[in-house]
Amino acid sequence: MTDSLTGRVALVTGGSKGIGRAVALALAGAGADVAICARKMTELEPVAEEVRALGRRSFAAACDVTDSEQVSRLPAAIAEALGAPPRPCSSHGVFAGDRSRVEALQAAK
């Protein structure tokens, strides 16, 4: 895979396991620095280490995407840690009403 995402920052919600973990690692393999979030920080740290092992920067944050206050704080924390606002990738599988809270992340960039 080429480094087509070098210089970009991606956010993967639900990034601690399953599809989210796979997406985070694929994005890192393509050159992106990767922020991951999920509800449990202890499950995020191993994935963040895997991203770093691929030579990319990583930021992990415990965040419940159904909590709008937590979601609203996330873009600034990611930008501070990784130097750029994130491009969201939703794999958390939780929806609030008709819309996912990840839409707030997209609006914040």
DAUR-V974196 format. One record per residue. N is the residue number from 1. RES is the residue in three letters. SS is DSSP state (~ for helix, > for strand, _ for the rest). PSI is psi as a letter, one per 20 degrees, with the letter a starting at -180 (* if undefined). Layout:
n=N res=RES ss=SS psi=PSI
n=N res=RES ss=SS psi=PSI
This chain:
n=1 res=MET ss=_ psi=p
n=2 res=THR ss=_ psi=r
n=3 res=ASP ss=_ psi=l
n=4 res=SER ss=_ psi=i
n=5 res=LEU ss=_ psi=j
n=6 res=THR ss=_ psi=p
n=7 res=GLY ss=_ psi=i
n=8 res=ARG ss=_ psi=q
n=9 res=VAL ss=> psi=p
n=10 res=ALA ss=> psi=q
n=11 res=LEU ss=> psi=p
n=12 res=VAL ss=> psi=o
n=13 res=THR ss=> psi=q
n=14 res=GLY ss=_ psi=k
n=15 res=GLY ss=_ psi=j
n=16 res=SER ss=_ psi=h
n=17 res=LYS ss=_ psi=r
n=18 res=GLY ss=~ psi=c
n=19 res=ILE ss=~ psi=g
n=20 res=GLY ss=~ psi=g
n=21 res=ARG ss=~ psi=g
n=22 res=ALA ss=~ psi=g
n=23 res=VAL ss=~ psi=g
n=24 res=ALA ss=~ psi=g
n=25 res=LEU ss=~ psi=h
n=26 res=ALA ss=~ psi=g
n=27 res=LEU ss=~ psi=g
n=28 res=ALA ss=~ psi=g
n=29 res=GLY ss=~ psi=h
n=30 res=ALA ss=_ psi=j
n=31 res=GLY ss=_ psi=i
n=32 res=ALA ss=_ psi=q
n=33 res=ASP ss=> psi=q
n=34 res=VAL ss=> psi=p
n=35 res=ALA ss=> psi=p
n=36 res=ILE ss=> psi=q
n=37 res=CYS ss=> psi=q
n=38 res=ALA ss=> psi=r
n=39 res=ARG ss=_ psi=h
n=40 res=LYS ss=_ psi=o
n=41 res=MET ss=~ psi=h
n=42 res=THR ss=~ psi=h
n=43 res=GLU ss=~ psi=i
n=44 res=LEU ss=~ psi=h
n=45 res=GLU ss=~ psi=g
n=46 res=PRO ss=~ psi=h
n=47 res=VAL ss=~ psi=g
n=48 res=ALA ss=~ psi=h
n=49 res=GLU ss=~ psi=h
n=50 res=GLU ss=~ psi=h
n=51 res=VAL ss=~ psi=g
n=52 res=ARG ss=~ psi=h
n=53 res=ALA ss=~ psi=h
n=54 res=LEU ss=_ psi=j
n=55 res=GLY ss=_ psi=j
n=56 res=ARG ss=_ psi=q
n=57 res=ARG ss=_ psi=q
n=58 res=SER ss=> psi=q
n=59 res=PHE ss=> psi=p
n=60 res=ALA ss=> psi=p
n=61 res=ALA ss=> psi=p
n=62 res=ALA ss=> psi=p
n=63 res=CYS ss=_ psi=p
n=64 res=ASP ss=_ psi=o
n=65 res=VAL ss=_ psi=i
n=66 res=THR ss=_ psi=i
n=67 res=ASP ss=_ psi=o
n=68 res=SER ss=~ psi=h
n=69 res=GLU ss=~ psi=g
n=70 res=GLN ss=~ psi=g
n=71 res=VAL ss=~ psi=h
n=72 res=SER ss=~ psi=h
n=73 res=ARG ss=~ psi=i
n=74 res=LEU ss=~ psi=g
n=75 res=PRO ss=~ psi=g
n=76 res=ALA ss=~ psi=g
n=77 res=ALA ss=~ psi=h
n=78 res=ILE ss=~ psi=g
n=79 res=ALA ss=~ psi=h
n=80 res=GLU ss=~ psi=g
n=81 res=ALA ss=~ psi=h
n=82 res=LEU ss=~ psi=i
n=83 res=GLY ss=_ psi=j
n=84 res=ALA ss=_ psi=q
n=85 res=PRO ss=_ psi=q
n=86 res=PRO ss=_ psi=q
n=87 res=ARG ss=> psi=o
n=88 res=PRO ss=> psi=q
n=89 res=CYS ss=> psi=o
n=90 res=SER ss=> psi=p
n=91 res=SER ss=_ psi=k
n=92 res=HIS ss=_ psi=h
n=93 res=GLY ss=_ psi=j
n=94 res=VAL ss=_ psi=p
n=95 res=PHE ss=_ psi=q
n=96 res=ALA ss=> psi=o
n=97 res=GLY ss=_ psi=c
n=98 res=ASP ss=_ psi=i
n=99 res=ARG ss=> psi=q
n=100 res=SER ss=_ psi=q
n=101 res=ARG ss=_ psi=i
n=102 res=VAL ss=~ psi=i
n=103 res=GLU ss=~ psi=h
n=104 res=ALA ss=~ psi=h
n=105 res=LEU ss=~ psi=g
n=106 res=GLN ss=~ psi=h
n=107 res=ALA ss=~ psi=h
n=108 res=ALA ss=~ psi=i
n=109 res=LYS ss=_ psi=*
